Amino acid sequence: MKRSPARDGLTGAFTIAITDSGLGGLLICAELEGRLRESGSLGAARLVYVNAWPDAGHGYNDLRDLPARAAVFDRALSAMTAFRPDLVLIACNTLSVVYEATAFSRAPAVPVKGILEAGTDLFHEALGRDPDGVLILFGTRTTIGSGEHVRRLIALGVDPRRLVAEPCHGLAAVIDKDPDSPDVAGLVDACVLRALPRVPPAGTLYAGLACTHYAYVSEVFESSMARHGGAKVMALDPGLRLLDGLMDGLPPRADARGETSIAVEVVSKVELPEAQRRAVARRLELFSPGTARALLQYRHVPDLF
């Protein structure tokens, strides 16, 4: 796939390819667009959101094993290089886990920043401030099954008895179609109720949202945990911590004059039905009208990878 100058929107823009398996990471794209516009730190920015969902019939969590997932994501990463990004931002916990197993990760063609480190830092910081706090990690089967967050937190000195990990299979897919779906509350309740019997007495019960889709419904997690757990609760969103670190590390552009021009594009291998796009765009509009508009006007590229 060749990069078309007409689609770049801005000549000489600092380009960030943002990817997720679905539309969860669009919330991060929207927040990033708003922060860049407010900061004016870049002369021009181009945000290309690449939906790396592999096939209309199944996602990464449905593939048979980690090598199979890595092989598919490898192809998606190679496709992203055609946009000539200055940075690839993996706004997805599942794909951040899968990335470590890709051939691309061993010799990346461009700098890559994932969300695992941001989440680990955020969770560790919260538990460090609150010695009586307990963290419930909610994520996909791949993310929770990898044990990466738990392993990293234990390595940082967190008592494993303060960590509970619960996969919420199917929840991300429902949110992906419509964050306001009436099915969301029941699925969150079921996930919370499976986790709570393993939770020790806690001062604060933290919901570690180890899936970017869950940030759309963080208040549903907090409500469910407060209702069933009877403790003070707080949701922790690694996406916001990821952006904090990204903004701190972005180089100022020589042509920056206090105002940033931003182009946002959304590209997807799988077709995104209009009802789905409108449902997600309603949420994005609150943070970034440009990102919402890009989703509604997305490019469907069936042979993207």
C-alpha positions as CSV (number, residue, x, y, z in Angstrom):
1,M,0.0,0.0,0.0
2,K,1.5,3.3,-1.1
3,R,1.3,6.4,0.9
4,S,-0.7,9.0,-0.9
5,P,0.4,12.6,-0.3
6,A,-3.2,13.7,-0.9
7,R,-4.4,11.6,2.0
8,D,-1.6,12.8,4.4
9,G,-3.5,16.0,5.1
10,L,-0.4,17.9,6.3
11,T,3.0,18.1,4.6
12,G,6.0,17.4,6.9
13,A,3.7,16.4,9.8
14,F,4.9,14.4,12.8
15,T,3.0,11.2,12.2
16,I,1.8,8.8,14.9
17,A,0.2,5.5,13.9
18,I,-2.2,4.4,16.7
19,T,-3.5,0.9,16.7
20,D,-5.9,-1.4,18.5
21,S,-7.8,-4.5,17.8
22,G,-11.1,-2.7,17.4
23,L,-12.2,0.8,18.2
24,G,-11.2,1.0,21.9
25,G,-8.0,2.9,21.2
26,L,-9.9,5.6,19.4
27,L,-10.6,7.1,22.9
28,I,-6.8,7.5,23.2
29,C,-6.6,8.9,19.7
30,A,-9.3,11.5,20.6
31,E,-7.6,12.4,23.9
32,L,-4.3,12.7,22.1
33,E,-5.7,15.0,19.4
34,G,-7.2,17.2,22.1
35,R,-3.9,17.4,24.1
36,L,-1.9,18.2,21.0
37,R,-4.3,20.9,19.9
38,E,-4.3,22.5,23.4
39,S,-0.5,22.3,23.8
40,G,0.5,23.6,20.4
41,S,3.8,21.8,20.9
42,L,4.0,20.4,17.3
43,G,3.9,22.5,14.1
44,A,1.8,19.8,12.4
45,A,0.6,16.4,13.5
46,R,-0.9,13.5,11.6
47,L,-2.7,10.8,13.6
48,V,-3.5,7.6,11.7
49,Y,-5.7,5.2,13.6
50,V,-5.3,1.7,12.3
51,N,-7.9,-0.8,13.3
52,A,-5.9,-4.0,13.4
53,W,-8.9,-6.3,13.9
54,P,-7.8,-9.3,11.8
55,D,-11.0,-10.7,10.3
56,A,-14.7,-10.0,10.4
57,G,-15.3,-13.5,11.8
58,H,-12.8,-13.5,14.7
59,G,-10.4,-11.4,16.7
60,Y,-6.9,-12.0,18.2
61,N,-8.4,-13.7,21.3
62,D,-10.0,-16.2,19.0
63,L,-6.8,-17.3,17.3
64,R,-5.3,-20.6,18.6
65,D,-2.2,-19.4,20.3
66,L,0.3,-16.6,20.8
67,P,2.4,-17.4,17.6
68,A,-0.7,-17.3,15.5
69,R,-1.6,-13.9,17.0
70,A,1.9,-12.6,16.6
71,A,2.0,-13.6,12.9
72,V,-1.2,-11.6,12.2
73,F,-0.1,-8.6,14.1
74,D,3.3,-8.7,12.4
75,R,1.5,-8.2,9.1
76,A,-0.5,-5.3,10.5
77,L,2.7,-3.6,11.8
78,S,4.3,-3.9,8.5
79,A,1.3,-2.3,6.8
80,M,1.5,0.6,9.2
81,T,5.0,1.5,8.1
82,A,3.5,2.5,4.7
83,F,2.1,5.6,6.5
84,R,5.8,6.5,7.4
85,P,5.0,7.0,11.1
86,D,7.5,8.7,13.4
87,L,6.0,6.6,16.1
88,V,3.7,3.6,16.4
89,L,1.5,3.7,19.5
90,I,-0.1,0.4,20.5
91,A,-3.2,1.5,22.3
92,C,-4.2,-2.0,23.2
93,N,-3.2,-4.3,26.0
94,T,-3.8,-7.5,24.0
95,L,-1.7,-6.3,21.1
96,S,1.0,-5.0,23.6
97,V,1.3,-8.5,24.9
98,V,1.3,-10.0,21.4
99,Y,3.9,-7.4,20.2
100,E,6.6,-9.0,22.4
101,A,6.3,-12.2,20.3
102,T,6.4,-10.5,16.9
103,A,9.4,-10.5,14.5
104,F,8.8,-6.8,14.1
105,S,9.6,-6.2,17.8
106,R,13.1,-7.7,17.4
107,A,14.1,-5.1,14.8
108,P,11.4,-2.4,14.7
109,A,11.4,-0.2,11.6
110,V,10.1,2.7,13.7
111,P,9.9,3.5,17.4
112,V,7.0,1.6,19.1
113,K,5.4,2.5,22.4
114,G,2.9,0.1,24.1
115,I,0.5,0.5,26.9
116,L,1.7,-2.3,29.2
117,E,4.4,-0.2,30.8
118,A,2.0,2.7,31.4
119,G,-0.5,0.4,33.0
120,T,2.1,-1.2,35.2
121,D,3.4,2.2,36.4
122,L,-0.1,3.5,37.1
123,F,-1.2,0.4,39.1
124,H,2.1,0.3,41.0
125,E,1.8,4.0,41.9
126,A,-1.8,3.6,43.1
127,L,-1.0,0.6,45.3
128,G,2.1,2.3,46.6
129,R,0.0,5.3,47.8
130,D,-2.6,3.0,49.4
131,P,-1.0,0.2,51.5
132,D,-4.5,-1.3,52.1
133,G,-5.6,-1.1,48.5
134,V,-6.3,-4.1,46.3
135,L,-6.2,-4.2,42.5
136,I,-8.6,-6.2,40.3
137,L,-7.2,-6.4,36.8
138,F,-9.9,-6.6,34.1
139,G,-8.9,-7.5,30.6
140,T,-9.3,-9.8,27.6
141,R,-8.4,-13.5,27.8
142,T,-5.0,-12.9,26.1
143,T,-4.1,-10.0,28.4
144,I,-5.1,-11.7,31.6
145,G,-3.9,-15.1,30.5
146,S,-0.4,-13.7,29.8
147,G,0.0,-12.7,33.4
148,E,2.2,-9.8,32.3
149,H,0.7,-7.1,34.6
150,V,0.8,-9.4,37.6
151,R,4.4,-10.6,36.9
152,R,5.6,-7.0,36.5
153,L,3.9,-5.7,39.6
154,I,5.3,-8.6,41.7
155,A,8.7,-7.8,40.4
156,L,8.2,-4.2,41.6
157,G,7.5,-5.5,45.1
158,V,3.7,-5.7,45.2
159,D,2.3,-8.5,47.4
160,P,0.6,-10.9,45.1
161,R,-2.3,-11.2,47.6
162,R,-3.2,-7.7,46.6
163,L,-3.7,-8.6,42.9
164,V,-6.7,-10.3,41.4
165,A,-6.9,-10.8,37.6
166,E,-10.2,-11.5,35.8
167,P,-10.8,-12.0,32.1
168,C,-14.0,-10.5,30.7
169,H,-14.3,-12.4,27.5
170,G,-16.8,-10.8,25.1
171,L,-17.1,-7.5,26.8
172,A,-14.8,-5.6,24.5
173,A,-16.7,-6.9,21.4
174,V,-20.0,-5.5,22.8
175,I,-18.4,-2.1,23.7
176,D,-16.8,-2.0,20.2
177,K,-20.2,-2.2,18.6
178,D,-21.9,0.3,21.0
179,P,-20.5,1.6,24.3
180,D,-24.0,2.4,25.4
181,S,-25.3,-1.1,24.7
182,P,-27.8,-2.3,27.4
183,D,-25.8,-5.5,27.6
184,V,-22.7,-3.8,29.0
185,A,-23.9,-3.6,32.6
186,G,-24.8,-7.2,32.8
187,L,-21.4,-8.3,31.4
188,V,-19.5,-6.1,33.8
189,D,-21.5,-7.3,36.7
190,A,-20.8,-10.9,35.8
191,C,-17.1,-10.2,35.5
192,V,-17.0,-8.3,38.8
193,L,-18.9,-11.1,40.6
194,R,-16.5,-13.7,39.4
195,A,-13.6,-11.7,40.8
196,L,-14.9,-10.5,44.2
197,P,-14.8,-13.9,46.0
198,R,-11.0,-13.8,45.6
199,V,-10.5,-10.2,46.9
200,P,-9.2,-9.8,50.4
201,P,-10.4,-7.0,52.7
202,A,-9.4,-3.7,51.1
203,G,-9.2,0.0,51.9
204,T,-9.7,0.9,48.3
205,L,-10.7,-1.5,45.6
206,Y,-9.0,-0.5,42.3
207,A,-10.3,-1.5,38.9
208,G,-7.4,-1.8,36.6
209,L,-8.8,-1.3,33.2
210,A,-6.4,-3.5,31.2
211,C,-8.4,-3.1,28.0
212,T,-8.8,0.2,26.3
213,H,-12.4,-0.6,25.4
214,Y,-13.2,-0.7,29.1
215,A,-12.3,3.0,29.5
216,Y,-15.6,3.8,27.6
217,V,-17.5,2.3,30.5
218,S,-15.2,3.0,33.5
219,E,-18.2,4.3,35.5
220,V,-20.0,1.0,35.0
221,F,-17.1,-0.9,36.6
222,E,-17.0,1.6,39.5
223,S,-20.7,1.3,40.1
224,S,-20.7,-2.5,39.9
225,M,-17.8,-2.8,42.3
226,A,-19.3,-0.4,44.8
227,R,-22.6,-2.2,44.6
228,H,-21.3,-5.7,45.0
229,G,-18.0,-5.1,46.9
230,G,-19.1,-2.6,49.5
231,A,-15.7,-0.8,49.5
232,K,-14.4,2.5,48.2
233,V,-13.6,2.0,44.5
234,M,-11.6,3.7,41.8
235,A,-11.1,2.9,38.2
236,L,-7.5,3.2,36.8
237,D,-7.2,4.0,33.1
238,P,-3.7,3.2,31.6
239,G,-4.5,5.1,28.5
240,L,-4.3,8.4,30.2
241,R,-0.9,7.5,31.8
242,L,0.3,6.4,28.3
243,L,-0.6,9.8,26.9
244,D,1.1,11.6,29.9
245,G,4.4,9.9,29.0
246,L,3.9,10.4,25.3
247,M,3.3,14.1,25.6
248,D,6.4,14.5,27.8
249,G,8.5,12.7,25.3
250,L,7.4,14.4,22.1
251,P,10.1,16.6,20.5
252,P,9.1,20.2,19.8
253,R,9.1,20.9,16.1
254,A,11.2,23.6,14.6
255,D,8.2,25.0,12.8
256,A,5.9,25.1,15.9
257,R,4.5,28.6,16.5
258,G,2.1,27.9,19.4
259,E,-0.6,26.3,17.3
260,T,-0.9,22.7,16.0
261,S,-2.6,21.7,12.8
262,I,-3.9,18.1,13.2
263,A,-5.1,15.6,10.6
264,V,-6.9,12.5,11.9
265,E,-7.5,9.4,9.7
266,V,-9.1,6.1,10.5
267,V,-8.2,3.0,8.5
268,S,-9.7,-0.5,8.9
269,K,-9.2,-3.9,7.3
270,V,-12.7,-5.0,8.3
271,E,-15.8,-3.1,7.4
272,L,-17.3,-0.9,10.1
273,P,-21.1,-0.7,9.8
274,E,-22.6,2.8,10.0
275,A,-24.5,2.0,13.2
276,Q,-21.3,1.0,14.9
277,R,-19.4,4.1,13.7
278,R,-22.2,6.4,14.8
279,A,-22.5,4.8,18.3
280,V,-18.7,5.2,19.0
281,A,-18.5,8.6,17.3
282,R,-21.2,9.9,19.8
283,R,-18.7,9.2,22.6
284,L,-15.6,10.6,20.7
285,E,-17.4,13.8,19.9
286,L,-17.2,14.8,23.5
287,F,-13.4,14.8,23.4
288,S,-12.4,15.3,19.7
289,P,-14.9,16.2,17.0
290,G,-12.0,15.6,14.5
291,T,-11.6,12.0,15.6
292,A,-15.4,11.4,15.6
293,R,-15.5,12.8,12.0
294,A,-12.6,10.6,10.9
295,L,-14.4,7.5,12.2
296,L,-17.6,8.4,10.3
297,Q,-15.5,8.9,7.2
298,Y,-13.1,6.0,7.7
299,R,-11.2,4.2,4.9
300,H,-12.1,0.5,4.4
301,V,-9.0,-1.3,3.1
302,P,-9.8,-5.0,2.9
303,D,-6.2,-5.9,1.8
304,L,-4.6,-3.7,4.5
305,F,-2.6,-6.7,5.9
